[in-house]
């Protein structure tokens, strides 16, 4: 069975994993209220999606 001769250093490991990272979700401004929202999701502040009110936000 093969055994590594030396421990892999942190720098070597980090260089190998350079493409593994967290990405910010794509955000766009809501055309109704202007708040930032995720693309293809209902706006959390006004409840509009594709120009129509789909969630009633009255409190």
CHARMM internal coordinates of N, CA and C (Angstrom, degrees):
IC EDIT
DIST 1 N 1 CA 1.4562
DIST 1 CA 1 C 1.5303
ANGL 1 N 1 CA 1 C 108.25
DIST 1 C 2 N 1.3204
ANGL 1 CA 1 C 2 N 115.65
DIHE 1 N 1 CA 1 C 2 N 136.18
DIST 2 N 2 CA 1.4576
ANGL 1 C 2 N 2 CA 120.18
DIHE 1 CA 1 C 2 N 2 CA -179.08
DIST 2 CA 2 C 1.5212
ANGL 2 N 2 CA 2 C 110.70
DIHE 1 C 2 N 2 CA 2 C -77.22
DIST 2 C 3 N 1.3170
ANGL 2 CA 2 C 3 N 115.63
DIHE 2 N 2 CA 2 C 3 N 137.94
DIST 3 N 3 CA 1.4609
ANGL 2 C 3 N 3 CA 122.10
DIHE 2 CA 2 C 3 N 3 CA 178.79
DIST 3 CA 3 C 1.5268
ANGL 3 N 3 CA 3 C 107.28
DIHE 2 C 3 N 3 CA 3 C -127.85
DIST 3 C 4 N 1.3374
ANGL 3 CA 3 C 4 N 118.50
DIHE 3 N 3 CA 3 C 4 N 133.60
DIST 4 N 4 CA 1.4636
ANGL 3 C 4 N 4 CA 119.86
DIHE 3 CA 3 C 4 N 4 CA 178.87
DIST 4 CA 4 C 1.5289
ANGL 4 N 4 CA 4 C 110.98
DIHE 3 C 4 N 4 CA 4 C -61.77
DIST 4 C 5 N 1.3178
ANGL 4 CA 4 C 5 N 115.96
DIHE 4 N 4 CA 4 C 5 N 135.79
DIST 5 N 5 CA 1.4563
ANGL 4 C 5 N 5 CA 120.34
DIHE 4 CA 4 C 5 N 5 CA -179.72
DIST 5 CA 5 C 1.5222
ANGL 5 N 5 CA 5 C 111.11
DIHE 4 C 5 N 5 CA 5 C -71.46
DIST 5 C 6 N 1.3268
ANGL 5 CA 5 C 6 N 117.18
DIHE 5 N 5 CA 5 C 6 N -36.46
DIST 6 N 6 CA 1.4593
ANGL 5 C 6 N 6 CA 121.22
DIHE 5 CA 5 C 6 N 6 CA -179.20
DIST 6 CA 6 C 1.5213
ANGL 6 N 6 CA 6 C 109.75
DIHE 5 C 6 N 6 CA 6 C -133.33
DIST 6 C 7 N 1.3142
ANGL 6 CA 6 C 7 N 113.92
DIHE 6 N 6 CA 6 C 7 N 156.84
DIST 7 N 7 CA 1.4585
ANGL 6 C 7 N 7 CA 120.26
DIHE 6 CA 6 C 7 N 7 CA 176.44
DIST 7 CA 7 C 1.5240
ANGL 7 N 7 CA 7 C 109.11
DIHE 6 C 7 N 7 CA 7 C -69.74
DIST 7 C 8 N 1.3347
ANGL 7 CA 7 C 8 N 117.57
DIHE 7 N 7 CA 7 C 8 N 138.89
DIST 8 N 8 CA 1.4616
ANGL 7 C 8 N 8 CA 121.39
DIHE 7 CA 7 C 8 N 8 CA 176.39
DIST 8 CA 8 C 1.5169
ANGL 8 N 8 CA 8 C 108.90
DIHE 7 C 8 N 8 CA 8 C -72.32
DIST 8 C 9 N 1.3230
ANGL 8 CA 8 C 9 N 116.31
DIHE 8 N 8 CA 8 C 9 N 126.56
DIST 9 N 9 CA 1.4602
ANGL 8 C 9 N 9 CA 119.94
DIHE 8 CA 8 C 9 N 9 CA -177.49
DIST 9 CA 9 C 1.5275
ANGL 9 N 9 CA 9 C 110.82
DIHE 8 C 9 N 9 CA 9 C -72.22
DIST 9 C 10 N 1.3227
ANGL 9 CA 9 C 10 N 115.63
DIHE 9 N 9 CA 9 C 10 N 160.35
DIST 10 N 10 CA 1.4642
ANGL 9 C 10 N 10 CA 121.30
DIHE 9 CA 9 C 10 N 10 CA 179.41
DIST 10 CA 10 C 1.5244
ANGL 10 N 10 CA 10 C 111.05
DIHE 9 C 10 N 10 CA 10 C -63.09
DIST 10 C 11 N 1.3263
ANGL 10 CA 10 C 11 N 117.49
DIHE 10 N 10 CA 10 C 11 N -39.90
DIST 11 N 11 CA 1.4648
ANGL 10 C 11 N 11 CA 121.02
DIHE 10 CA 10 C 11 N 11 CA -179.78
DIST 11 CA 11 C 1.5306
ANGL 11 N 11 CA 11 C 111.17
DIHE 10 C 11 N 11 CA 11 C -64.74
DIST 11 C 12 N 1.3215
ANGL 11 CA 11 C 12 N 116.51
DIHE 11 N 11 CA 11 C 12 N -42.29
DIST 12 N 12 CA 1.4668
ANGL 11 C 12 N 12 CA 120.70
DIHE 11 CA 11 C 12 N 12 CA 179.28
DIST 12 CA 12 C 1.5276
ANGL 12 N 12 CA 12 C 110.57
DIHE 11 C 12 N 12 CA 12 C -64.24
DIST 12 C 13 N 1.3263
ANGL 12 CA 12 C 13 N 115.45
DIHE 12 N 12 CA 12 C 13 N -41.20
DIST 13 N 13 CA 1.4525
ANGL 12 C 13 N 13 CA 120.68
DIHE 12 CA 12 C 13 N 13 CA 179.17
DIST 13 CA 13 C 1.5303
ANGL 13 N 13 CA 13 C 110.30
DIHE 12 C 13 N 13 CA 13 C -65.10
DIST 13 C 14 N 1.3336
ANGL 13 CA 13 C 14 N 117.28
DIHE 13 N 13 CA 13 C 14 N -41.75
DIST 14 N 14 CA 1.4656
ANGL 13 C 14 N 14 CA 121.86
DIHE 13 CA 13 C 14 N 14 CA -178.82
DIST 14 CA 14 C 1.5239
ANGL 14 N 14 CA 14 C 111.28
DIHE 13 C 14 N 14 CA 14 C -66.61
DIST 14 C 15 N 1.3354
ANGL 14 CA 14 C 15 N 117.47
DIHE 14 N 14 CA 14 C 15 N -37.03
DIST 15 N 15 CA 1.4652
ANGL 14 C 15 N 15 CA 120.42
DIHE 14 CA 14 C 15 N 15 CA 177.84
DIST 15 CA 15 C 1.5231
ANGL 15 N 15 CA 15 C 111.08
DIHE 14 C 15 N 15 CA 15 C -66.33
DIST 15 C 16 N 1.3030
ANGL 15 CA 15 C 16 N 116.71
DIHE 15 N 15 CA 15 C 16 N -36.91
DIST 16 N 16 CA 1.4546
ANGL 15 C 16 N 16 CA 121.07
DIHE 15 CA 15 C 16 N 16 CA 179.36
DIST 16 CA 16 C 1.5294
ANGL 16 N 16 CA 16 C 110.95
DIHE 15 C 16 N 16 CA 16 C -69.61
DIST 16 C 17 N 1.3237
ANGL 16 CA 16 C 17 N 116.53
DIHE 16 N 16 CA 16 C 17 N -33.18
DIST 17 N 17 CA 1.4598
ANGL 16 C 17 N 17 CA 121.04
DIHE 16 CA 16 C 17 N 17 CA -177.21
DIST 17 CA 17 C 1.5337
ANGL 17 N 17 CA 17 C 111.92
DIHE 16 C 17 N 17 CA 17 C -99.61
DIST 17 C 18 N 1.3039
ANGL 17 CA 17 C 18 N 117.85
DIHE 17 N 17 CA 17 C 18 N 27.37
DIST 18 N 18 CA 1.4608
ANGL 17 C 18 N 18 CA 121.58
DIHE 17 CA 17 C 18 N 18 CA -176.33
DIST 18 CA 18 C 1.5123
ANGL 18 N 18 CA 18 C 114.33
DIHE 17 C 18 N 18 CA 18 C -64.35
DIST 18 C 19 N 1.3313
ANGL 18 CA 18 C 19 N 117.51
DIHE 18 N 18 CA 18 C 19 N -25.48
DIST 19 N 19 CA 1.4634
ANGL 18 C 19 N 19 CA 120.34
DIHE 18 CA 18 C 19 N 19 CA -178.19
DIST 19 CA 19 C 1.5247
ANGL 19 N 19 CA 19 C 112.59
DIHE 18 C 19 N 19 CA 19 C -87.82
DIST 19 C 20 N 1.3374
ANGL 19 CA 19 C 20 N 117.25
DIHE 19 N 19 CA 19 C 20 N -8.70
DIST 20 N 20 CA 1.4602
ANGL 19 C 20 N 20 CA 120.94
DIHE 19 CA 19 C 20 N 20 CA -179.95
DIST 20 CA 20 C 1.5262
ANGL 20 N 20 CA 20 C 107.88
DIHE 19 C 20 N 20 CA 20 C -89.45
DIST 20 C 21 N 1.3129
ANGL 20 CA 20 C 21 N 116.90
DIHE 20 N 20 CA 20 C 21 N 110.51
DIST 21 N 21 CA 1.4575
ANGL 20 C 21 N 21 CA 120.50
DIHE 20 CA 20 C 21 N 21 CA -177.64
DIST 21 CA 21 C 1.5272
ANGL 21 N 21 CA 21 C 109.43
DIHE 20 C 21 N 21 CA 21 C -155.63
DIST 21 C 22 N 1.3141
ANGL 21 CA 21 C 22 N 115.64
DIHE 21 N 21 CA 21 C 22 N 165.38
DIST 22 N 22 CA 1.4571
ANGL 21 C 22 N 22 CA 121.00
DIHE 21 CA 21 C 22 N 22 CA 175.35
DIST 22 CA 22 C 1.5122
ANGL 22 N 22 CA 22 C 109.48
DIHE 21 C 22 N 22 CA 22 C -84.44
DIST 22 C 23 N 1.3228
ANGL 22 CA 22 C 23 N 116.44
DIHE 22 N 22 CA 22 C 23 N 139.27
DIST 23 N 23 CA 1.4589
ANGL 22 C 23 N 23 CA 121.57
DIHE 22 CA 22 C 23 N 23 CA 177.57
DIST 23 CA 23 C 1.5219
ANGL 23 N 23 CA 23 C 109.20
DIHE 22 C 23 N 23 CA 23 C -113.22
DIST 23 C 24 N 1.3090
ANGL 23 CA 23 C 24 N 115.55
DIHE 23 N 23 CA 23 C 24 N 144.68
DIST 24 N 24 CA 1.4526
ANGL 23 C 24 N 24 CA 120.33
DIHE 23 CA 23 C 24 N 24 CA 174.10
DIST 24 CA 24 C 1.5251
ANGL 24 N 24 CA 24 C 108.87
DIHE 23 C 24 N 24 CA 24 C -75.05
DIST 24 C 25 N 1.3249
ANGL 24 CA 24 C 25 N 118.47
DIHE 24 N 24 CA 24 C 25 N 140.61
DIST 25 N 25 CA 1.4621
ANGL 24 C 25 N 25 CA 119.41
DIHE 24 CA 24 C 25 N 25 CA 177.64
DIST 25 CA 25 C 1.5274
ANGL 25 N 25 CA 25 C 110.18
DIHE 24 C 25 N 25 CA 25 C -68.29
DIST 25 C 26 N 1.3212
ANGL 25 CA 25 C 26 N 116.54
DIHE 25 N 25 CA 25 C 26 N 148.96
DIST 26 N 26 CA 1.4574
ANGL 25 C 26 N 26 CA 120.72
DIHE 25 CA 25 C 26 N 26 CA 177.89
DIST 26 CA 26 C 1.5179
ANGL 26 N 26 CA 26 C 108.58
DIHE 25 C 26 N 26 CA 26 C -67.14
DIST 26 C 27 N 1.3178
ANGL 26 CA 26 C 27 N 115.46
DIHE 26 N 26 CA 26 C 27 N 125.74
DIST 27 N 27 CA 1.4595
ANGL 26 C 27 N 27 CA 120.94
DIHE 26 CA 26 C 27 N 27 CA -177.55
DIST 27 CA 27 C 1.5285
ANGL 27 N 27 CA 27 C 108.63
DIHE 26 C 27 N 27 CA 27 C -120.47
DIST 27 C 28 N 1.3281
ANGL 27 CA 27 C 28 N 115.63
DIHE 27 N 27 CA 27 C 28 N 149.14
DIST 28 N 28 CA 1.4562
ANGL 27 C 28 N 28 CA 120.91
DIHE 27 CA 27 C 28 N 28 CA 175.63
DIST 28 CA 28 C 1.5211
ANGL 28 N 28 CA 28 C 108.18
DIHE 27 C 28 N 28 CA 28 C -143.71
DIST 28 C 29 N 1.3148
ANGL 28 CA 28 C 29 N 116.01
DIHE 28 N 28 CA 28 C 29 N 160.02
DIST 29 N 29 CA 1.4656
ANGL 28 C 29 N 29 CA 120.98
DIHE 28 CA 28 C 29 N 29 CA -179.94
DIST 29 CA 29 C 1.5250
ANGL 29 N 29 CA 29 C 109.60
DIHE 28 C 29 N 29 CA 29 C -78.90
DIST 29 C 30 N 1.3157
ANGL 29 CA 29 C 30 N 116.04
DIHE 29 N 29 CA 29 C 30 N 137.46
DIST 30 N 30 CA 1.4698
ANGL 29 C 30 N 30 CA 121.18
DIHE 29 CA 29 C 30 N 30 CA 176.63
DIST 30 CA 30 C 1.5251
ANGL 30 N 30 CA 30 C 108.31
DIHE 29 C 30 N 30 CA 30 C -68.98
DIST 30 C 31 N 1.3276
ANGL 30 CA 30 C 31 N 118.52
DIHE 30 N 30 CA 30 C 31 N 128.74
DIST 31 N 31 CA 1.4741
ANGL 30 C 31 N 31 CA 119.39
DIHE 30 CA 30 C 31 N 31 CA -179.73
DIST 31 CA 31 C 1.5284
ANGL 31 N 31 CA 31 C 113.33
DIHE 30 C 31 N 31 CA 31 C -67.84
DIST 31 C 32 N 1.3339
ANGL 31 CA 31 C 32 N 117.94
DIHE 31 N 31 CA 31 C 32 N -19.66
DIST 32 N 32 CA 1.4572
ANGL 31 C 32 N 32 CA 121.10
DIHE 31 CA 31 C 32 N 32 CA -178.60
DIST 32 CA 32 C 1.5248
ANGL 32 N 32 CA 32 C 112.25
DIHE 31 C 32 N 32 CA 32 C -84.73
DIST 32 C 33 N 1.3660
ANGL 32 CA 32 C 33 N 117.13
DIHE 32 N 32 CA 32 C 33 N -51.14
DIST 33 N 33 CA 1.4675
ANGL 32 C 33 N 33 CA 119.80
DIHE 32 CA 32 C 33 N 33 CA -173.91
DIST 33 CA 33 C 1.5255
ANGL 33 N 33 CA 33 C 113.42
DIHE 32 C 33 N 33 CA 33 C -113.84
DIST 33 C 34 N 1.3444
ANGL 33 CA 33 C 34 N 118.49
DIHE 33 N 33 CA 33 C 34 N -16.53
DIST 34 N 34 CA 1.4532
ANGL 33 C 34 N 34 CA 121.35
DIHE 33 CA 33 C 34 N 34 CA 178.20
DIST 34 CA 34 C 1.5128
ANGL 34 N 34 CA 34 C 115.10
DIHE 33 C 34 N 34 CA 34 C 90.46
DIST 34 C 35 N 1.3318
ANGL 34 CA 34 C 35 N 118.70
DIHE 34 N 34 CA 34 C 35 N -3.36
DIST 35 N 35 CA 1.4653
ANGL 34 C 35 N 35 CA 122.03
DIHE 34 CA 34 C 35 N 35 CA 178.09
DIST 35 CA 35 C 1.5327
ANGL 35 N 35 CA 35 C 109.57
DIHE 34 C 35 N 35 CA 35 C -71.04
DIST 35 C 36 N 1.3374
ANGL 35 CA 35 C 36 N 115.74
DIHE 35 N 35 CA 35 C 36 N 152.53
DIST 36 N 36 CA 1.4566
ANGL 35 C 36 N 36 CA 119.70
DIHE 35 CA 35 C 36 N 36 CA 176.49
DIST 36 CA 36 C 1.5211
ANGL 36 N 36 CA 36 C 109.49
DIHE 35 C 36 N 36 CA 36 C -77.22
DIST 36 C 37 N 1.3402
ANGL 36 CA 36 C 37 N 116.26
DIHE 36 N 36 CA 36 C 37 N 135.59
DIST 37 N 37 CA 1.4612
ANGL 36 C 37 N 37 CA 121.52
DIHE 36 CA 36 C 37 N 37 CA 179.53
DIST 37 CA 37 C 1.5078
ANGL 37 N 37 CA 37 C 109.05
DIHE 36 C 37 N 37 CA 37 C -142.75
DIST 37 C 38 N 1.3296
ANGL 37 CA 37 C 38 N 117.12
DIHE 37 N 37 CA 37 C 38 N 160.28
DIST 38 N 38 CA 1.4547
ANGL 37 C 38 N 38 CA 121.46
DIHE 37 CA 37 C 38 N 38 CA 175.83
DIST 38 CA 38 C 1.5203
ANGL 38 N 38 CA 38 C 108.93
DIHE 37 C 38 N 38 CA 38 C -68.80
DIST 38 C 39 N 1.3414
ANGL 38 CA 38 C 39 N 115.99
DIHE 38 N 38 CA 38 C 39 N 146.08
DIST 39 N 39 CA 1.4579
ANGL 38 C 39 N 39 CA 120.15
DIHE 38 CA 38 C 39 N 39 CA 176.91
DIST 39 CA 39 C 1.5299
ANGL 39 N 39 CA 39 C 109.97
DIHE 38 C 39 N 39 CA 39 C -64.30
DIST 39 C 40 N 1.3212
ANGL 39 CA 39 C 40 N 116.88
DIHE 39 N 39 CA 39 C 40 N 141.77
DIST 40 N 40 CA 1.4684
ANGL 39 C 40 N 40 CA 124.72
DIHE 39 CA 39 C 40 N 40 CA 177.61
DIST 40 CA 40 C 1.5213
ANGL 40 N 40 CA 40 C 112.08
DIHE 39 C 40 N 40 CA 40 C 63.00
DIST 40 C 41 N 1.3395
ANGL 40 CA 40 C 41 N 118.12
DIHE 40 N 40 CA 40 C 41 N 28.48
DIST 41 N 41 CA 1.4541
ANGL 40 C 41 N 41 CA 123.07
DIHE 40 CA 40 C 41 N 41 CA 176.00
DIST 41 CA 41 C 1.5254
ANGL 41 N 41 CA 41 C 108.95
DIHE 40 C 41 N 41 CA 41 C -127.89
DIST 41 C 42 N 1.3315
ANGL 41 CA 41 C 42 N 116.31
DIHE 41 N 41 CA 41 C 42 N 156.40
DIST 42 N 42 CA 1.4624
ANGL 41 C 42 N 42 CA 121.85
DIHE 41 CA 41 C 42 N 42 CA 176.22
DIST 42 CA 42 C 1.5213
ANGL 42 N 42 CA 42 C 108.29
DIHE 41 C 42 N 42 CA 42 C -69.58
DIST 42 C 43 N 1.3367
ANGL 42 CA 42 C 43 N 116.92
DIHE 42 N 42 CA 42 C 43 N 139.66
DIST 43 N 43 CA 1.4604
ANGL 42 C 43 N 43 CA 121.60
DIHE 42 CA 42 C 43 N 43 CA 178.45
DIST 43 CA 43 C 1.5264
ANGL 43 N 43 CA 43 C 108.86
DIHE 42 C 43 N 43 CA 43 C -65.98
DIST 43 C 44 N 1.3204
ANGL 43 CA 43 C 44 N 116.24
DIHE 43 N 43 CA 43 C 44 N 130.30
DIST 44 N 44 CA 1.4593
ANGL 43 C 44 N 44 CA 121.01
DIHE 43 CA 43 C 44 N 44 CA -177.74
DIST 44 CA 44 C 1.5077
ANGL 44 N 44 CA 44 C 114.25
DIHE 43 C 44 N 44 CA 44 C -74.56
DIST 44 C 45 N 1.3268
ANGL 44 CA 44 C 45 N 117.89
DIHE 44 N 44 CA 44 C 45 N -20.74
DIST 45 N 45 CA 1.4618
ANGL 44 C 45 N 45 CA 118.87
DIHE 44 CA 44 C 45 N 45 CA -176.34
DIST 45 CA 45 C 1.5264
ANGL 45 N 45 CA 45 C 113.00
DIHE 44 C 45 N 45 CA 45 C -95.50
DIST 45 C 46 N 1.3241
ANGL 45 CA 45 C 46 N 118.16
DIHE 45 N 45 CA 45 C 46 N -33.89
DIST 46 N 46 CA 1.4718
ANGL 45 C 46 N 46 CA 118.77
DIHE 45 CA 45 C 46 N 46 CA -177.80
DIST 46 CA 46 C 1.5266
ANGL 46 N 46 CA 46 C 113.34
DIHE 45 C 46 N 46 CA 46 C -116.46
DIST 46 C 47 N 1.3448
ANGL 46 CA 46 C 47 N 118.96
DIHE 46 N 46 CA 46 C 47 N -15.29
DIST 47 N 47 CA 1.4653
ANGL 46 C 47 N 47 CA 121.31
DIHE 46 CA 46 C 47 N 47 CA 176.19
DIST 47 CA 47 C 1.5113
ANGL 47 N 47 CA 47 C 114.80
DIHE 46 C 47 N 47 CA 47 C 80.93
DIST 47 C 48 N 1.3389
ANGL 47 CA 47 C 48 N 118.55
DIHE 47 N 47 CA 47 C 48 N 18.46
DIST 48 N 48 CA 1.4627
ANGL 47 C 48 N 48 CA 121.38
DIHE 47 CA 47 C 48 N 48 CA 179.94
DIST 48 CA 48 C 1.5239
ANGL 48 N 48 CA 48 C 110.79
DIHE 47 C 48 N 48 CA 48 C -97.11
DIST 48 C 49 N 1.3368
ANGL 48 CA 48 C 49 N 115.27
DIHE 48 N 48 CA 48 C 49 N 148.50
DIST 49 N 49 CA 1.4621
ANGL 48 C 49 N 49 CA 121.85
DIHE 48 CA 48 C 49 N 49 CA 173.74
DIST 49 CA 49 C 1.5214
ANGL 49 N 49 CA 49 C 107.35
DIHE 48 C 49 N 49 CA 49 C -148.30
DIST 49 C 50 N 1.3224
ANGL 49 CA 49 C 50 N 117.30
DIHE 49 N 49 CA 49 C 50 N 128.37
DIST 50 N 50 CA 1.4702
ANGL 49 C 50 N 50 CA 124.33
DIHE 49 CA 49 C 50 N 50 CA 178.66
DIST 50 CA 50 C 1.5233
ANGL 50 N 50 CA 50 C 111.44
DIHE 49 C 50 N 50 CA 50 C 56.04
DIST 50 C 51 N 1.3294
ANGL 50 CA 50 C 51 N 116.62
DIHE 50 N 50 CA 50 C 51 N 38.54
DIST 51 N 51 CA 1.4567
ANGL 50 C 51 N 51 CA 121.07
DIHE 50 CA 50 C 51 N 51 CA 176.01
DIST 51 CA 51 C 1.5151
ANGL 51 N 51 CA 51 C 115.07
DIHE 50 C 51 N 51 CA 51 C 80.87
DIST 51 C 52 N 1.3411
ANGL 51 CA 51 C 52 N 118.50
DIHE 51 N 51 CA 51 C 52 N 3.59
DIST 52 N 52 CA 1.4566
ANGL 51 C 52 N 52 CA 121.88
DIHE 51 CA 51 C 52 N 52 CA -179.75
DIST 52 CA 52 C 1.5140
ANGL 52 N 52 CA 52 C 109.84
DIHE 51 C 52 N 52 CA 52 C -123.43
DIST 52 C 53 N 1.3447
ANGL 52 CA 52 C 53 N 116.17
DIHE 52 N 52 CA 52 C 53 N 148.83
DIST 53 N 53 CA 1.4661
ANGL 52 C 53 N 53 CA 120.18
DIHE 52 CA 52 C 53 N 53 CA 176.15
DIST 53 CA 53 C 1.5268
ANGL 53 N 53 CA 53 C 108.03
DIHE 52 C 53 N 53 CA 53 C -82.69
DIST 53 C 54 N 1.3078
ANGL 53 CA 53 C 54 N 117.27
DIHE 53 N 53 CA 53 C 54 N 116.55
DIST 54 N 54 CA 1.4653
ANGL 53 C 54 N 54 CA 120.67
DIHE 53 CA 53 C 54 N 54 CA -179.38
DIST 54 CA 54 C 1.5131
ANGL 54 N 54 CA 54 C 112.10
DIHE 53 C 54 N 54 CA 54 C -108.50
DIST 54 C 55 N 1.3440
ANGL 54 CA 54 C 55 N 117.81
DIHE 54 N 54 CA 54 C 55 N -21.43
DIST 55 N 55 CA 1.4512
ANGL 54 C 55 N 55 CA 122.00
DIHE 54 CA 54 C 55 N 55 CA 176.90
DIST 55 CA 55 C 1.5227
ANGL 55 N 55 CA 55 C 107.57
DIHE 54 C 55 N 55 CA 55 C -126.48
DIST 55 C 56 N 1.3354
ANGL 55 CA 55 C 56 N 116.30
DIHE 55 N 55 CA 55 C 56 N 125.31
DIST 56 N 56 CA 1.4544
ANGL 55 C 56 N 56 CA 121.17
DIHE 55 CA 55 C 56 N 56 CA 179.43
DIST 56 CA 56 C 1.5200
ANGL 56 N 56 CA 56 C 108.10
DIHE 55 C 56 N 56 CA 56 C -80.85
DIST 56 C 57 N 1.3422
ANGL 56 CA 56 C 57 N 117.85
DIHE 56 N 56 CA 56 C 57 N 118.75
DIST 57 N 57 CA 1.4582
ANGL 56 C 57 N 57 CA 122.69
DIHE 56 CA 56 C 57 N 57 CA -175.66
DIST 57 CA 57 C 1.5287
ANGL 57 N 57 CA 57 C 112.99
DIHE 56 C 57 N 57 CA 57 C -101.10
DIST 57 C 58 N 1.3182
ANGL 57 CA 57 C 58 N 119.03
DIHE 57 N 57 CA 57 C 58 N 23.45
DIST 58 N 58 CA 1.4675
ANGL 57 C 58 N 58 CA 120.56
DIHE 57 CA 57 C 58 N 58 CA 178.71
DIST 58 CA 58 C 1.5263
ANGL 58 N 58 CA 58 C 109.50
DIHE 57 C 58 N 58 CA 58 C -74.64
DIST 58 C 59 N 1.3264
ANGL 58 CA 58 C 59 N 115.73
DIHE 58 N 58 CA 58 C 59 N 137.29
DIST 59 N 59 CA 1.4584
ANGL 58 C 59 N 59 CA 120.54
DIHE 58 CA 58 C 59 N 59 CA -178.98
DIST 59 CA 59 C 1.4963
ANGL 59 N 59 CA 59 C 110.67
DIHE 58 C 59 N 59 CA 59 C -114.78
END
COOR INIT
IC SEED 1 N 1 CA 1 C
IC BUILD
